[in-house]
Each structure stands twice: as C-alpha cells, then as structure tokens.
Amino acid sequence: MIRIRPGRSWRLNPGYLDELRALSPPRARSFDGGGILDVVGIEVDGVDIAAGVGEAQVLVAVDELLAALRQLAEGDAAAQATVGRGPTELVLEARGPDVLLSLVTLAPPARVLASGLLLDSARLWSAAAAAARSLAADLVRISPAVVQSPLLRRLRGAARQPSSTRARAATWPHAEGRAFVARSGRGAVRCEVQVPAGAAARLADRAELPRAQLAPLLGSGAVALRFAGAPALQWEGPVYLALRNLVREAEALVRAWEAGEPAFQLHFSSTDLACDLTRDEVRAPGWRGPAAVAPAALALALAGAARAYAEKAQRLGDRRAEADDPLRDLRASAARLARHCAELVSGELRRAPEIVAAPPPQKAVRAPQPPLSRGRIRRLVYRQAWRAPAEERPGAIWPCAGAVVTVGLHQVVGRDAASGRTLFEETCRFAVRAWGGDDLFVSGADSLARIDPLTGSARWRRRMSAAAELWAVPGGVVRAGPAGLERFSDAGTQSWRSRLPGGAPTETLHAEGVLACAGRGMLTALDAADGRLLWKRRARVLALSAAPGRLVALCGGARPANLLIGVDPYSGRLLWERPLPEGSEAALCLWSDSALIVSGDRRRELTAARLADGTRRFSVALPFPGHALLGADEQALIASGPGGAAARIDERGRVAWQLEPEGDAPAERALLQRGVVLLRRGGVLLCEAASGHELARLASEPPKIAAVTDDMSVALLDDDDVLSLHRLATHLSVV
C-alpha cells in the first residue's frame, strides 16, 4: 500500500485564503504555488516515512514528485523531489518496473531517513496523481481564477502514467567504478576516506543525472579517523553525508577553541569525542587514555579529507563542476576551513594577547536616553571643548563613549573626546561600527581588523586579498566577497561564505536571524547562522528596511512609478504591495507602524502606508518645495528641506509646526536626540522637537557633517575640514 497524503490544514489558513481569493486573472496565470506550507505524508505499508520532516511548499512538492516520476518514465536512471525544509529530498532510482526510494535530509546533521524501499512505479504514480488531483480540486474551489495557471494544468492532468519513450536499464549505475582512497593529516591525527567500486561508479555517472544531483552521492563507504597511540574510529555509510557533517563539526570545534571554551563534543557517527581545548587532548569511550591532538590539527585533518574526496569525485566522469554542484560546495567549505586552520598555525590571523582566552563580551544594545527634561526646554547653553584639523577629510563622524571617530576616504582616526588628542590612525577603505557596541570593523587593502576606539589597538587582525564593503550583524560582521558574502565572528573566525545569485550585494540588512541582500536586480535572503540561501526574488530594490515580521522594500518598476512591497523574511512570500505615484523618491523611512514615502515633483507629499497590509494611513502635503528628507525617532517625525526648512508631522499626518527656509543650502536630514532636533539652518540650529522652539545656535555657516551624542555633545566639521566638539554646559527648562 502506497499513499501520498498532502496536508489539508492550509485550506483553513486565513492568510492563504485571502491571497488566493484576491488573485487577479493576470497574476493567477503566473501562480506557482510558492509560499503555501503544509506537511506531505508518504505512507508505505502504513508507515509514514516522512513523519517529523515538517512543513514544505505542499503544492510545489507534489508537482516536483510528479515531474520526477515522469523523468523515470522517460528513461532517466534517477530523479529527486524536495518534500521538506532543510531541504529534505526524495530520491528515486529506476530498477526495471520498480522504483528504489530513499528519503534524505540535508539539514544538519545530514542523514538518510529512509532507504532501500523498492516500490511499484505504477502504484507510486497513482498515489502521487491522486494527491495532485485532490490539491487541484481544493485550489479551484478556493480560487477559480488559478485554473489557467501552468501549475494547475499539471496537477489536474496527472490522470495516467506517461508511457516510457525508451527502454529503461535494469541496473544502475552504468559505468564501471574504480575504488579510491582520500587521505589527509599526519603525525598525531589522520583521516582516511574509503570509496568502494560501487560508490565510485555512481559518482562516474553524475554527468547523466543533471536533475538528480543527490542520487550519485548516496554510495556507501567508510571514513576512518586514526590517532597516534589510540584505537582508530570508523564511520560507515554515505560518504558525502558523513563528510558534510564532519566539516560542520570541525568548523564548530575551531570556533569553540578560538572563543576560549574549555571543552567541545565532536560527533563522529555514534561516537562522541570529548575534546579538552585547554590541554589539547581528545578522549573517546573505550580508550585507556587521551590522545594528544591540537584542535586545529584535528579540524585540518577532517577538512583535508573532505577536500581530497571532493576533488577525486569531481574528476570521475570528466565532468566540470556546475555552480550548484554539491561536491563543489563541499570542496569549497572544506578548503576554506583548511585555509583558516593554516592561518591559525602560521599567524595570519593575529589577536591581541589580552583576549586570546576569550573574545571581548558583546555589549548589549543601549537603550535610548530619556528626554533631556520632563518639561518644556527653553534654552541650551554650549561651550566649545576643542578644535582640531581633520587631515583625513572625514565623510562620517561616529561619537563613542570617550572618543570621537572620524572616517575618511582612506583613513579612520580616533580622537579623545575630552581633549581632541589623536588616539589612533588606521588605514582603511571601509569601516563599520560593531552591532550594539563601540568597536570598529575596518577593511583595509590587505587586512580586516577589529579596533578598540579608546586605544586604537587591534583586538584581532586577519589578512585579506582586497578591501570590501562591510555590514555589522549581531555577533560579528558581514563582508562583501567577489560573488557573495562571508561572515566573521566577533573573535575573527570565518563563520561561513555564501554565493549569491546576483553576486556581491549593494545593501545587506539583518532582520530576526535573516540577512536580506539587495543588488543587481535581485532580492535574496540568507540564514544569518550558516549562510544558507532561504529564498530569492527578482526586484530592483531602491531602499530596504526591516520591521517586526517583515521586510519593507521600495522597488523600481518598469514605469516611472515605484512599488512598495512587504515580504515575509523567512519564506520570501509577498505579504502586500502598494503602487506609488510617479515622482516617488528612492527613499524609505519606517516610523511607528508605518512606512513613509515622499512623492510628487513640485509639491512634495508625504504618504504613510501601514506595515500590516500596505494600506494608506495618511497623506500630507509638505509645507515647502524641493527635495525632502525624513528623520524620525520614537517620539517625533521631522521632514527637512532645502535652506533648513523643516516641519514636524504628528501621528495623524498633520503639520504640528514648520520653519520656513533660510537660503538655498541643500536639504540635510534632521538629527533627533532626547527631544531635541538638530537642523543645518544658517549654521546649526537646535530646537525642541515638540514645539519647534529655538534652543541654541552653534555655528554661523552650515557644517559639512554634524553628529549628536547621548550626552547632547555636538561634533561639527566645517568646510575647511576643521573638527570641533561642543559640550552642553547647562539648560533651562520649565517643568
């Protein structure tokens, strides 16, 4: 008895129902079933072999299963279909009139969930076709407009099994294989991979199975780990899955050792190796004593064996590695880990002596400071603390606790906040502040370093071939690579490297464990923990922001009008979209529960769209012409324009107060801090956010750059590249 049972709870999900019923005929014709999640049960003789796999894109999974069965009927030796997250793959191999079924999950730890199931192909097709017709009937009842989509035609057309167009071979693989051994390591630890002739023959047939890349990799073999003076350990099973897991375990071992942890458990098949990271010893159950092995040497042996296996397997069959080849990915990750271990031994990754035992603790994200006064502020009095020439010609000013950091085109400089004395100078091309802290990540021509802004000392430094753009994320930094992204932890360890469909991104945003990347007409999302690609969609992103439970993107359309969309960060499902009028600017600001867009060519109009569904919350005409910028915090929303013009917009979209322009200086974004607004208006104007009342003026001419600290100190850079710091002496308030 064979039954394919797709879950039916998706039919009761209000979100799915609303989306399906709202499909217009043009969008219904392109409906592909993506984003509709439910479980897919695969019962063989009353046993659900897919139990515990979890939800998948149920419509896509059944469609892929039908396509895989069609491939077998057309004479392919093997096929596969994704039936769960992770992903979980259903691998089908032709065995005459029967099908050999295996269920494999690539989610860590990668393993075979079911194998060796020989099923009748006709009965398997009947079960899949019945499931497809059931899903098609449910879809048509919910939304009749989707009946013209290609997906529905395929599901409804699964009535009979397609006839074979060419004779199917009774045995697979077809090629003759020659057993090989891949080795790595020497001295205290060695790793050896043994691939028998049958598994090698499967690898040699990879060129004939372009649509079933996992099937040739399921050949069984053995992985042996040998220690000097201790019994050897051996793992038998699918070699590719074993090495995939061991590379991941080795990466975790190196991270634990670099972070100063005292011990680590390395899983080698059913054996747990206890690694003492303080004494460089390894123990296993049944051993009389520990084996003296350094963590980097153990990781290097595992990575070297995985790389050697991948290289030899790729040479079989004389097939060039494709971009999405699993062996190519295994080889790349193993080679990256091997290079990193070599860096640790050679000193290419250097750390400050005081943090070798453990990296500096990550600072918690500082809560915003309360308003400067409980009542209405009437006057602020400032005193200039110091002035200093900024020869680096800064493009940004970052006030820190006890220091003022300026970032120039080729140099980052730290100055003492009390005296203006230079604390450090560091050559750089790109720099970014650490997530929730004051440390700096600096990318130079030949290195990447983490700098303490109070002393200028490098907490760690590692060699790099070239400078690249950086983005701070929780627990580390993300660096743009030649074809994607690579992430480094707070301790300098390379966590992962990921290739992106559109190449290196121009913007990266962290949102609840997901990295959203925009660039080259593509919006993609990666798992922030391991760099795994979660989803991708074509979009020309002009601006990107994150809100709880969604990504908000301003996209450019084929017409002059732009499009505002809300996307689920985990699945990539489109939650809502809102067309914008022509003349909308490539700017996006989130405030309260709304996304804000400035539109209009002559008379500027501010539009607020709700984050929940994209509907319009309010629209208000700004009381000044020209280019407008938005500055916002939890209490206030300030729109600023040319000549220092400004207006505060309240929660109902009304203009609470406004300031007329003075001169023709270009528009600059207003800075808000503790109930005070800084505007570049005939100099520097500080006014009260609630009423617009003038509080203080600090300069006679508008500065090039201005910054405000938590203690209300103001750093200014004038047109002559002179940096000055102004401290708040006192303030007058009415309670």
Residue pairs with C-beta under 8 A, 6 or more apart in sequence:
1 43
1 44
1 45
1 46
2 43
2 44
2 119
2 120
2 123
2 124
2 126
2 127
3 41
3 42
3 43
3 127
4 40
4 41
4 42
4 43
4 62
4 65
4 127
4 128
4 130
4 131
5 40
5 41
5 42
5 43
5 48
5 131
6 38
6 39
6 40
6 41
6 58
6 61
6 62
6 131
6 134
6 135
7 38
7 39
7 40
7 41
7 55
7 58
8 38
8 138
9 38
10 16
10 36
10 37
10 38
10 58
11 17
11 138
11 142
16 36
17 142
20 139
20 142
20 143
20 146
21 142
21 143
23 31
23 143
23 145
23 146
24 145
25 145
25 148
28 143
28 145
28 146
28 148
28 149
29 148
29 149
30 149
31 146
31 149
31 151
31 152
32 60
32 149
32 151
33 57
33 58
33 59
33 60
33 63
33 151
34 57
34 60
34 572
34 573
35 57
35 568
35 571
35 572
35 573
35 574
36 57
36 58
36 59
37 55
37 56
37 57
37 58
37 571
38 55
38 56
38 58
39 50
39 53
39 54
39 55
39 56
39 58
40 50
40 53
40 56
40 58
40 61
40 62
40 83
40 84
41 48
41 50
41 51
42 48
42 49
42 50
42 83
42 90
42 103
43 49
44 101
44 117
44 119
49 103
49 113
49 114
49 117
50 83
50 84
50 88
50 103
50 113
53 83
53 84
53 85
53 86
53 88
53 103
53 105
53 113
54 84
54 85
54 86
54 88
55 84
55 85
56 82
56 83
56 84
56 85
56 88
58 135
59 135
59 139
59 151
59 155
60 82
61 81
61 82
61 83
61 84
62 128
62 131
62 132
62 135
62 155
63 132
63 151
63 154
63 155
64 81
64 82
64 83
65 81
65 83
65 90
65 128
66 128
66 129
66 132
66 154
66 155
66 158
67 79
67 81
68 79
68 80
68 81
68 90
68 92
68 212
69 79
69 92
69 99
69 121
69 124
69 125
69 128
69 161
70 162
71 79
71 211
71 212
72 78
72 79
72 92
72 94
72 99
72 121
72 168
73 121
73 125
73 161
73 162
73 163
73 164
73 165
74 162
74 164
74 165
74 166
75 164
75 165
75 166
75 167
75 168
76 94
76 209
76 211
76 212
77 93
77 94
77 169
77 172
77 173
77 174
77 205
77 208
77 209
77 212
77 215
78 91
78 92
78 93
78 94
78 172
78 209
78 212
78 215
78 216
79 91
79 92
79 211
79 212
79 215
80 89
80 90
80 91
80 92
80 211
80 212
80 213
80 214
80 215
81 89
81 90
81 92
82 88
82 89
82 90
83 89
83 90
83 103
84 105
85 107
86 105
86 106
86 107
87 105
87 106
87 107
88 103
88 104
88 105
88 106
88 107
88 113
89 103
89 104
89 105
89 106
89 214
90 101
90 102
90 103
91 101
91 102
91 103
91 104
91 212
91 214
91 215
91 218
92 99
92 100
92 101
92 212
93 99
93 100
93 101
93 102
93 172
93 215
94 100
94 168
94 169
94 172
95 118
95 170
95 171
95 172
96 168
96 170
97 120
97 121
97 122
98 118
98 119
98 120
98 121
99 118
99 119
99 120
99 121
99 124
100 116
100 117
100 118
100 119
101 114
101 117
101 118
101 119
101 124
102 112
102 114
102 115
102 116
102 117
102 218
103 112
103 113
103 114
103 115
104 110
104 111
104 112
104 113
104 214
104 218
104 241
105 111
105 113
106 244
108 245
108 248
108 530
109 245
109 248
109 267
110 241
110 244
110 245
111 241
112 218
112 237
112 238
112 241
115 218
121 161
122 161
125 161
126 161
128 158
129 158
129 159
129 160
129 161
132 154
132 155
132 156
132 158
133 155
133 156
133 158
133 159
135 155
136 152
136 155
136 156
139 146
139 152
139 155
140 146
140 147
140 152
146 152
172 205
173 198
173 201
173 202
173 204
173 205
173 216
174 205
174 208
175 201
175 204
175 205
175 317
176 197
176 201
176 204
177 196
177 197
177 198
177 199
177 200
177 201
177 202
177 203
177 204
177 316
178 197
178 200
179 194
179 195
179 196
179 197
179 200
180 195
180 200
180 312
181 192
181 193
181 194
181 195
182 192
182 193
182 195
182 305
182 308
182 309
182 311
182 312
183 190
183 191
183 192
183 193
183 305
183 308
184 190
184 191
184 300
184 301
184 302
184 303
184 304
184 305
184 307
184 308
185 191
185 297
185 300
185 301
185 304
185 305
187 228
187 297
188 227
188 228
188 291
188 292
188 293
188 294
188 297
189 225
189 226
189 227
189 228
189 291
189 293
189 297
189 298
189 301
190 225
190 226
190 301
191 223
191 224
191 225
191 226
191 301
191 302
191 304
191 305
192 223
192 224
192 225
192 226
192 305
193 221
193 222
193 223
193 224
193 239
193 243
193 305
193 306
193 308
193 309
194 221
194 222
194 223
194 224
195 203
195 219
195 221
195 239
195 309
195 312
195 313
196 219
196 220
196 221
198 219
198 220
199 219
199 220
199 221
199 239
200 219
200 316
201 219
202 215
202 216
202 217
202 218
202 219
203 216
203 217
203 219
203 313
203 316
203 317
204 316
204 317
205 216
205 317
206 213
206 216
206 316
206 317
206 319
207 317
207 318
207 319
209 215
209 216
213 324
213 325
213 326
214 326
217 238
217 240
217 241
217 326
217 327
218 238
218 240
218 241
219 238
219 239
220 236
220 237
220 238
220 239
221 236
221 237
221 238
221 239
222 234
222 235
222 236
222 239
223 234
223 235
223 236
223 239
223 242
223 243
223 246
223 305
224 232
224 233
224 234
224 235
225 232
225 233
225 234
225 235
225 268
225 301
225 302
226 232
226 233
227 282
227 291
227 293
228 291
228 292
229 291
230 282
230 284
230 287
230 289
230 291
231 284
231 286
231 287
233 268
233 269
233 271
233 273
233 284
234 269
235 242
235 268
235 269
236 269
237 269
239 309
240 326
240 327
240 330
242 269
243 305
243 306
243 309
243 310
243 330
243 334
244 306
244 330
245 267
246 268
246 302
246 305
246 306
247 302
247 303
247 306
247 330
247 333
247 334
247 337
249 266
249 267
249 268
249 302
250 266
250 298
250 299
250 302
250 303
250 337
251 299
251 333
251 337
251 495
252 264
253 264
253 266
253 275
253 295
253 298
253 299
254 295
254 296
254 299
254 337
254 340
254 341
254 344
254 493
255 489
255 491
255 493
255 495
256 264
256 277
256 295
257 264
257 277
257 295
257 296
258 344
258 359
258 491
258 492
258 493
259 358
259 359
259 489
259 491
259 493
260 356
260 357
260 358
260 359
261 277
262 276
262 277
262 278
263 274
263 275
263 276
263 277
263 278
264 275
264 277
264 295
265 272
265 273
265 274
265 275
266 272
266 273
266 275
266 298
267 273
271 284
271 285
272 284
272 285
273 282
273 283
273 284
274 282
274 283
274 284
275 281
275 282
275 295
275 298
276 282
276 283
276 290
277 295
279 290
280 292
280 293
280 294
280 295
281 290
281 291
281 292
281 293
282 290
282 291
282 293
282 298
283 289
283 290
283 291
296 341
296 344
296 345
297 341
299 337
299 341
300 337
300 338
300 341
300 342
303 334
303 335
303 337
303 338
303 341
304 334
304 338
306 330
306 331
306 333
306 334
307 331
307 334
307 335
307 338
309 330
310 327
310 328
310 330
310 331
310 334
311 331
313 327
314 321
314 325
314 327
314 328
314 331
321 327
321 328
321 331
322 328
323 499
332 497
333 497
336 494
336 497
340 349
340 493
340 494
342 348
343 349
343 462
343 463
348 462
348 463
349 460
349 461
349 462
349 463
349 492
350 458
350 460
350 461
350 462
351 459
351 460
351 461
351 491
351 492
352 457
352 458
352 459
352 460
355 459
355 460
359 459
359 489
359 490
359 491
360 439
360 459
360 490
362 434
362 435
362 436
362 437
362 474
362 475
362 490
363 434
363 436
363 437
363 438
364 436
365 435
365 436
366 436
366 710
368 633
368 634
368 674
369 673
369 674
369 710
370 674
371 635
371 674
371 675
372 674
372 675
372 676
372 712
372 731
372 733
373 675
373 731
373 733
373 735
374 733
374 735
375 733
375 734
375 735
376 688
376 690
376 691
376 693
376 733
376 734
377 675
377 676
377 688
377 693
377 695
377 731
377 732
377 733
378 693
378 695
378 732
378 733
378 734
379 695
379 696
379 731
379 732
380 676
380 686
380 695
380 696
380 712
380 728
380 731
380 732
381 696
381 728
381 729
381 730
381 731
381 732
382 696
382 698
382 714
382 726
382 727
382 728
382 729
383 726
383 727
383 729
384 724
384 725
384 726
384 727
385 418
385 420
385 713
385 724
385 725
385 726
385 727
386 419
386 420
386 724
386 725
387 420
387 722
387 723
387 724
388 415
388 420
388 422
388 722
388 723
388 724
389 721
389 722
389 723
390 406
390 408
390 413
390 717
390 721
390 722
390 723
391 721
392 406
392 408
392 409
392 410
392 411
392 412
392 413
392 425
393 408
393 409
393 721
394 406
394 407
394 408
394 413
394 705
394 717
394 721
394 723
395 407
395 408
395 409
395 705
396 406
396 407
396 705
397 404
397 405
397 406
397 407
397 705
397 706
397 707
397 715
397 717
397 723
398 404
398 405
398 406
398 407
398 433
398 440
398 707
399 405
399 417
399 707
399 708
399 709
399 713
399 715
400 414
400 417
400 438
400 453
400 454
401 438
401 454
402 416
402 417
402 418
402 454
403 414
403 415
403 416
403 417
403 423
403 438
403 453
403 454
404 414
404 415
404 416
404 417
404 420
404 715
404 723
404 725
405 412
405 413
405 414
405 415
405 440
405 453
406 412
406 413
406 415
406 717
406 723
407 428
407 431
410 427
410 428
410 429
411 425
411 426
411 427
411 428
412 425
412 426
412 428
412 431
412 440
412 442
412 451
413 422
413 424
413 425
413 426
414 422
414 423
414 424
414 425
414 451
414 453
414 454
414 456
415 421
415 422
415 423
415 723
416 422
416 423
417 713
417 725
420 723
420 725
423 453
423 454
423 455
423 456
424 451
424 455
424 456
424 457
425 456
426 440
426 442
426 444
426 449
426 451
426 456
427 444
427 445
428 442
428 443
428 444
428 467
429 443
429 444
429 445
429 467
430 442
430 443
430 467
430 468
430 469
430 470
431 440
431 441
431 442
431 443
431 470
432 440
432 441
432 470
432 471
432 472
432 477
433 439
433 440
433 441
433 472
434 440
434 441
434 450
434 472
434 477
434 490
435 472
435 473
435 474
435 475
435 476
435 510
436 474
438 453
438 454
439 450
439 451
439 452
439 453
439 459
440 450
440 451
440 453
441 448
441 449
441 450
441 451
441 470
441 472
441 477
442 448
442 449
442 450
442 451
443 464
443 467
443 468
443 469
443 470
443 479
444 464
444 467
445 466
445 467
446 463
446 464
446 465
446 466
447 461
447 462
447 463
447 464
448 461
448 462
448 464
448 477
448 479
448 488
449 458
449 459
449 460
449 461
449 462
450 458
450 459
450 460
450 461
450 477
450 490
450 492
451 457
451 458
451 459
452 458
452 459
459 492
460 491
460 492
461 492
462 488
462 492
468 479
468 480
468 481
468 504
469 479
469 480
469 504
470 477
470 478
470 479
470 480
471 477
471 478
471 508
471 509
471 510
472 478
473 487
473 510
473 515
473 528
474 510
474 528
475 489
475 490
476 487
476 488
476 489
476 490
476 495
477 487
477 488
478 485
478 486
478 487
478 488
478 508
478 515
479 485
479 486
479 487
479 488
480 504
480 505
480 508
481 497
481 504
482 503
482 504
483 499
483 500
483 503
483 504
484 497
484 498
484 499
484 500
484 503
484 504
485 497
485 498
485 500
485 504
485 505
485 508
485 515
485 517
485 526
485 531
486 494
486 496
486 497
486 498
487 494
487 495
487 496
487 497
487 528
487 531
488 494
488 495
489 495
495 530
495 531
496 530
496 531
497 531
498 526
498 531
498 532
498 533
500 517
500 519
500 522
500 524
500 526
500 533
501 522
501 524
501 533
501 536
502 519
502 520
502 521
502 522
502 524
503 519
503 520
504 519
505 517
505 518
505 519
505 524
506 518
506 519
506 520
507 517
507 518
507 519
507 541
507 544
508 515
508 516
508 517
508 518
509 515
509 516
509 517
509 518
509 544
509 545
509 546
509 551
510 516
510 528
510 546
511 546
511 551
511 569
512 546
512 548
512 549
512 569
513 527
513 528
513 529
514 525
514 526
514 527
514 528
514 534
514 569
514 570
515 525
515 526
515 527
515 528
516 523
516 524
516 525
516 544
516 546
516 551
516 569
517 523
517 524
517 525
517 526
518 539
518 541
518 544
518 553
519 541
521 538
521 539
521 540
522 536
522 537
522 538
522 539
523 536
523 537
523 538
523 539
523 541
523 544
523 553
523 567
524 533
524 535
524 536
524 537
525 533
525 534
525 535
525 536
525 551
525 569
525 570
525 572
526 532
526 533
526 534
527 534
534 570
534 571
534 572
535 571
535 572
536 572
537 567
537 572
537 574
539 553
539 555
539 565
540 555
540 556
540 557
541 553
541 554
541 555
542 554
542 555
542 556
542 562
542 586
542 588
543 553
543 554
543 586
543 587
543 588
544 551
544 552
544 553
544 554
544 588
545 551
545 552
545 553
545 588
545 589
545 590
545 595
546 552
546 569
547 590
547 595
547 611
549 568
549 569
550 566
550 567
550 568
550 569
550 575
550 611
551 566
551 567
551 568
551 569
552 564
552 565
552 566
552 567
552 588
552 590
552 595
552 611
553 564
553 565
553 567
553 588
554 562
554 563
554 564
554 584
554 586
554 587
554 588
554 597
555 562
555 563
555 564
555 565
556 562
556 563
556 586
557 563
557 579
559 582
560 582
560 583
561 579
561 580
561 581
561 582
561 584
562 580
562 584
562 586
562 597
563 577
563 578
563 579
563 580
564 577
564 578
564 579
564 580
564 588
564 595
564 597
564 609
564 614
565 574
565 575
565 576
565 577
565 578
565 614
566 574
566 575
566 576
566 577
566 611
566 614
567 573
567 574
567 575
568 575
575 613
575 614
576 613
576 614
577 614
578 609
578 614
578 615
578 616
580 597
580 599
580 607
581 599
581 600
582 601
583 599
583 600
583 601
584 597
584 598
584 599
585 597
585 598
585 599
585 627
585 628
587 597
587 598
587 629
587 630
588 595
588 596
588 597
589 595
589 596
589 630
589 632
590 596
590 611
590 632
591 608
591 630
591 632
591 637
592 651
593 610
593 611
593 612
593 617
594 608
594 609
594 610
594 611
594 617
595 608
595 609
595 610
595 611
596 606
596 607
596 608
596 630
596 632
596 637
597 606
597 607
597 609
598 604
598 605
598 606
598 607
598 622
598 628
598 630
598 639
599 605
599 607
602 625
603 621
603 622
603 625
604 621
604 622
604 624
604 625
604 626
604 628
604 641
605 619
605 620
605 621
605 622
606 619
606 620
606 621
606 622
606 628
606 630
606 639
606 649
606 653
607 616
607 618
607 619
608 616
608 617
608 618
608 619
608 653
609 615
609 616
609 617
610 616
610 617
617 653
618 652
618 653
619 653
620 649
620 653
620 654
620 655
622 628
622 639
622 641
622 647
623 645
623 647
623 655
623 658
624 641
624 642
624 645
624 647
624 658
624 660
624 661
625 641
626 641
626 642
626 645
626 667
627 641
627 642
627 666
627 667
628 639
628 640
628 641
628 667
629 639
629 640
629 641
629 667
629 668
629 669
629 670
630 637
630 638
630 639
630 640
630 669
631 637
631 638
631 639
631 640
631 669
631 670
631 671
631 672
631 677
632 638
632 672
633 672
635 672
635 675
635 689
636 648
636 672
636 675
636 677
636 689
636 690
637 648
637 649
637 650
638 646
638 647
638 648
638 649
638 670
638 672
638 677
638 689
639 646
639 647
639 648
639 649
639 670
640 646
640 667
640 668
640 669
640 670
640 679
641 661
641 667
642 661
642 664
642 665
642 666
642 667
643 661
643 662
643 663
643 664
643 665
643 681
644 659
644 661
644 662
644 663
644 665
644 679
644 680
644 681
644 682
644 685
644 702
645 658
645 659
645 660
645 661
645 667
646 658
646 659
646 670
646 677
646 679
646 681
646 692
647 655
647 656
647 657
647 658
647 659
648 655
648 656
648 657
648 658
648 689
648 692
649 655
649 656
650 656
656 692
657 691
657 692
658 692
659 679
659 681
659 687
659 692
662 681
662 682
663 682
665 680
665 702
668 679
668 680
668 702
670 677
670 678
670 679
671 677
671 678
671 706
671 707
671 708
672 678
672 689
673 708
673 709
673 710
673 712
674 710
674 712
675 688
675 689
675 690
676 686
676 687
676 688
676 689
676 695
676 708
676 712
677 686
677 687
677 688
677 689
678 684
678 685
678 686
678 706
678 708
678 714
679 685
679 686
679 687
680 702
680 703
680 706
681 702
682 697
682 700
682 702
683 697
683 698
683 699
683 700
683 701
683 702
684 697
684 698
684 699
684 702
684 703
684 706
684 714
684 716
685 694
685 696
685 697
686 694
686 695
686 696
686 697
686 698
686 714
687 693
687 694
687 695
688 695
695 731
698 714
698 716
698 726
699 716
699 718
701 718
701 719
703 716
703 717
703 718
703 719
704 717
704 718
704 719
704 721
705 715
705 716
705 717
706 714
706 715
706 716
706 717
707 714
707 715
708 714
708 715
709 715
711 727
711 728
712 728
713 725
713 726
713 727
713 728
714 725
714 726
715 723
715 724
715 725
715 726
716 723
716 724
716 725
716 726
717 723
717 724
718 724
